[in-house]
């Protein structure tokens, strides 16, 4: 679908504004029997003030889970010219990054990476990328310059908490190397900044059709360990609760093992492991 101001308004009116207007029922099997949760159905859009911080929290946990088995290096890519139209530059940035990755993969075919596109305080885009191996700075710099890019910076060590230096300093003679949490925090801290908020950027991110974060195909952020299964969606939580009651009545007609309910922050948990029925 072509991105236009009209489709942006349609997304806000029909997706974002309907966030949490219906209720979803999920279930999982436990040693105590079937457990259910009833929660608002979220739009999961980064243009939603309710969903965006939750998306970032899930992203950080997914990065923690997926990054911990390798050593990572941080790469920052900037541009030398700040005179180009911001929308045009956002689109060009995404295209140039794809070409850069193609060049790197010719030498490192099994490269794993995660990249973010952000707007600097000057409103000009730049890239942050983490890679799973050593790549010579001269190689990345030349490839990026050939594509019209500017400065490159490769980070392998933590900052000193006292002076902010990543190399040797009076406070720490041997700076610690980055671990997987440093890499995950770095990426999510950057895209969590106020200037990356789609509400402040307005329609420009929508028109550019650029994702704030992308990964290589051999890197998966999806949690495949979740046991929750989708059951259905209802306009009111009472309807979902009645559905659970009807199902339970069919499997336990004499109510020998009654369901109990636990209040969640934004929903209900229903099962057999809660001490006090509501």
Residue pairs with C-beta under 8 A, 6 or more apart in sequence:
1 7
3 206
3 207
3 208
3 209
4 207
5 203
5 207
7 206
8 203
8 206
8 207
11 45
11 47
11 206
12 47
15 43
15 45
16 43
16 45
16 47
16 48
18 43
19 40
19 41
19 42
19 43
19 45
19 48
19 50
19 51
20 40
20 41
20 42
20 50
21 40
21 41
21 235
22 40
22 41
22 233
22 234
22 235
23 38
23 39
23 40
23 41
23 233
23 234
23 235
23 236
23 237
23 239
23 240
23 267
24 38
24 39
24 40
24 41
24 230
24 231
24 232
24 233
24 240
25 36
25 37
25 38
25 230
25 231
25 232
25 233
25 234
25 240
25 243
25 244
26 36
26 37
26 39
26 228
26 229
26 230
26 231
27 34
27 35
27 36
27 37
27 228
27 229
27 231
28 34
28 35
28 227
28 228
28 229
29 35
29 227
30 271
30 273
32 271
32 272
32 273
33 257
33 271
33 272
34 271
35 269
35 270
35 271
35 272
35 273
36 231
36 244
36 269
36 270
36 271
37 228
37 264
37 267
37 268
37 269
37 270
38 237
38 240
38 241
38 244
38 267
38 268
38 270
39 264
39 266
39 267
40 266
40 267
41 233
42 48
42 50
42 51
42 54
43 51
44 51
44 55
45 51
45 52
46 52
46 55
46 198
46 212
47 198
47 199
47 206
49 199
52 197
52 198
56 188
56 191
56 192
59 188
59 213
59 221
60 184
60 185
60 188
62 221
62 222
62 223
63 114
63 180
63 183
63 184
63 187
63 188
63 221
64 180
64 181
64 184
65 223
66 219
66 220
66 221
67 130
67 180
67 183
67 184
68 180
68 181
69 180
70 112
70 132
70 180
71 132
71 177
71 178
72 130
72 131
72 132
72 178
72 180
72 183
73 130
73 131
73 133
73 134
73 135
73 154
73 155
73 156
73 178
74 128
74 129
74 130
74 154
74 155
74 156
74 178
74 183
74 186
75 127
75 128
75 129
75 130
75 131
75 135
75 140
75 152
75 153
75 154
75 155
76 126
76 127
76 128
76 129
76 151
76 152
76 153
76 155
77 97
77 100
77 126
77 127
77 128
77 129
77 144
77 149
77 150
77 151
77 152
78 120
78 126
78 127
78 149
78 150
78 151
78 152
79 89
79 93
79 124
79 125
79 126
79 148
79 149
79 150
80 149
80 150
80 151
81 150
82 122
82 124
84 92
86 119
86 123
86 124
86 125
86 204
87 204
87 207
87 208
89 124
89 125
90 117
90 125
90 204
90 205
90 208
90 210
91 208
91 209
91 210
93 117
93 125
93 127
93 210
94 117
94 208
94 210
96 147
96 148
96 149
97 115
97 117
97 127
99 147
100 143
100 144
100 147
100 149
101 111
101 113
101 216
103 143
104 111
104 135
104 139
104 140
104 143
105 111
107 139
108 133
108 135
110 218
111 131
111 132
111 133
111 216
112 131
112 132
112 216
112 218
112 219
113 129
113 130
113 131
113 132
113 215
113 216
113 219
114 129
114 130
114 187
114 213
114 214
114 215
114 216
114 219
115 127
115 128
115 129
115 130
115 213
115 214
115 215
116 127
116 128
116 129
116 187
116 190
116 191
116 212
116 213
117 125
117 126
117 127
117 210
117 211
117 212
117 213
118 125
118 126
118 127
118 128
118 190
118 191
118 193
118 195
118 196
118 212
119 125
119 126
119 195
119 196
119 201
120 126
120 195
121 195
123 195
128 186
128 187
128 190
130 183
130 186
130 187
135 154
137 152
137 154
140 152
140 154
141 152
144 150
144 152
155 166
155 178
156 177
156 178
157 166
157 167
157 175
157 176
157 177
157 178
158 166
158 175
158 176
158 177
158 178
158 182
159 165
159 166
160 166
160 169
160 171
160 172
160 175
161 171
162 169
162 171
163 169
163 170
163 171
165 175
166 175
167 175
168 174
168 175
169 175
187 213
190 196
191 212
191 213
194 200
195 201
196 212
198 205
198 206
205 212
215 221
231 243
232 240
232 243
234 240
234 243
237 267
237 268
241 268
241 270
244 259
244 270
245 259
248 259
249 255
257 272
258 277
259 270
259 271
259 272
259 277
260 270
260 271
260 272
260 273
260 274
260 275
260 276
260 277
260 278
261 268
261 269
261 270
261 274
261 277
261 278
262 268
262 269
262 270
262 271
262 274
263 269
263 278
